[in-house]
Amino acid sequence: MKIRDMLVLPSAKILLVLVEGPKNDKEILSILQMSSTTYYENITWLLAHGFIQKTPDDKYVLTDKAKKQLVSVFLPLLSYIEKLKESVVVSTT
């Protein structure tokens, strides 16, 4: 299992992809390259728990609930992500 798969759950990956804006099933699956079974289990869970909504044109969008959760989870980590980015730049130059 790749570290990126261990670090971020499939449902969180879907939410992060939707930060860019509305996307349909095909677009999300193409970006995430996950199995359709895993995808549909997670998209169903996100819909049922009110983290995403489906638009009339069959695209998914984040709800305010999801946006608040993403901010509360990832905002405290930004300083660490910046440090990590700096260390990667230094080690590759």
HELIX and SHEET records of a PDB file:
HELIX    1   1 ILE A    3  LEU A    7  1                                   5    
HELIX    2   2 PRO A   10  LEU A   18  1                                   9    
HELIX    3   3 ASP A   25  LEU A   32  1                                   8    
HELIX    4   4 SER A   36  ALA A   48  1                                  13    
HELIX    5   5 ASP A   64  PHE A   74  1                                  11    
HELIX    6   6 LEU A   75  LEU A   77  5                                   3    
HELIX    7   7 LEU A   78  THR A   92  1                                  15    
SHEET    1   A 2 ILE A  52  LYS A  54  0                                        
SHEET    2   A 2 TYR A  60  LEU A  62 -1                                        
END                                                                             
